[in-house]
Amino acid sequence: MDQTPQDWKEYRRFRALALHERGRSGAEIAEVLGVTTAAVSQWLVAARERGPEALRSKKAPGATPKLTAEQFDMLPKLLERSPAAYGFTGEAWTCPRVVELVRREFGVTYHPAHMSRILKRLGFTPQKPVRRASQRDEPAIEAWREQRWPELKGWRRGRGAP
């Protein structure tokens, strides 16, 4: 078995086991490693009952998912339909819209930032709506850029401004 430690805590547990195998007492091991004798005892019991692998660091399991596996599998099917089919205006599935859809369909709430991670896991890419005024007058904007803006830039230079 490879006993290469993954972190310092794991190294300490393996070191305790090695010292024990060399005949050191639990109290001596605790003093050398700067831990309690109870900790050393727990490590040695775990190694004796389940083998040295019991001394490995374990990743924290994390929170229980809010969506069940079935609901998670249903989400892409729901997103195949247009947002308009669910009463949204426009054709982009944004994170806040998906959060609202999940709340309506499953009664589960998520933060939009977390929903982006869920969507990424499902293979979806982020979509953001174009934020422009619907009453934008493109010809007037272009005329301003071509006529008025150069005048303003020239006015600043003429008065000694940088």
Secondary structure, 3 states (H helix, E strand, C coil): CCCCCCCHHHHHHHHHHHHHHCCCCHHHHHHHHCCCHHHHHHHHHHHHHHCHHHHCCCCCCCCCCCCCHHHHHHHHHHHHCCHHHHCCCCCCCCHHHHHHHHHHHHCCCCCHHHHHHHHHHCCCCCCCCCCCCCCCCHHHHHHHHHHHHHHHHHHHHHCCCC
